[in-house]
Every structure is written in C-alpha cells, then in structure tokens.
Amino acid sequence: MGWITKVLASGPARKALGMLLAATTIALFLLNHRRAGERAGRLAERLQTSEKTHEIQRQMLDAASRRPPDRDALAQRMRDGRF
C-alpha cells in the first residue's frame, strides 16, 4: 500500500489524476446537460399537445353553444340548408 501513495505523490501521477478528474467532471456535466435538454424537449412537446387538445375542446364547446335547442329546430335548420 505504501507504493501507491508514493506513486500518487509523484508529480506526473498527480497531474494525470487531476486531468482524469477534470475530464470526468466535464463528461458528467455534458451528460447531465444533454439529459436536461431531452427533458425540456419532452415538456415542450407535452405543452404543444396540450394546447392542441385545448383548442379542439374550445371548438367543440363553441359548436355545442350554437346547436339547435330541440329536434324541430334542427329539422328546420336542415330544411333551410344552414346545417
């Protein structure tokens, strides 16, 4: 175990270890950044889908508000060609 401390205490080994730690830190940062970007992309897609769904629901409610009140009114609209 003593030889490990001697090797790690030497200048080139310490420099290599420092470079390895820096490279590992940068790699982990980039992976985390990529994952965060993917998450943001999924959230944006979910928001877009939700907006489309809400727009369709608004159109359906608008159409329902203009419907005839009873069957006779519907028949009259169809005869007039306003359906």
N, C-alpha and C positions, 0 to 999 in steps of 0.2 A: 504494500500500500504506500510505502514511502517513495517508491519510484514514480508513482502517479503524481504526487504533489511536487516532486522535483521537475517532472516534465511540464506540468501545468504552470509552474512558477517561472519557466523559461520564457524569454521574450517572444520568440516566434509562435510558441504554442498559445500564449495569452492573446496574441494578435489574431491568430487563426480562430480561437474560441470567440473572441469579440466579433469577428467578421461573421462567424456562423450564427451567433445570437442576433446580430443585426439583420442578416438575411432571413432568418426565421421570423423575426418580428415583422419585417416588410411583407413576407409571404402571407402571414396570418392577417395582416391589415388588408391586403389586397383581396384575400378570400372573403373576409368579413364585408368589405366594401361591395364586392360582387353580389353577395347574398342579400345585402340591404337593397341593392338595385333591383334584384329579382322581386323582392318583397314589394317594393314601391310599384313595380310594373304590374304585379298581380292586383294590388289595391286600385291602381288606375283603371285596369280592365274591369274590376268589380264595380267601380263607380260609374263607368260608361254603361255597363249593362243595366245597372240600377236606374240610371237616367232614362235609358230607352224604355224600360219597363214602366216607369212613372209617366212618361209621355203617352204611351199606349193606354194606360189606365185613365189619364186625363181625357183622351179622345173618346174612350168608351163612356165615361161619365157625361161628356158633352153630348154624345149621341143619345144617351139614355134620357137626358133632360129635354130633348126635342122630340121624344117619341109621342105618338098619339095616346090620349088618355084611355081609350077603350077600343073595342073591335070595330064599332061603327065608324069611328073617326079614322081608323086605319083603312077600312074599306073605302071610305070617301077619298082619302089621300091617294090610294092606289087608282081609283077611277079617274082622278084629276091628273094622274101621271106625276105626282110630286113625291113619290116614294124614293 
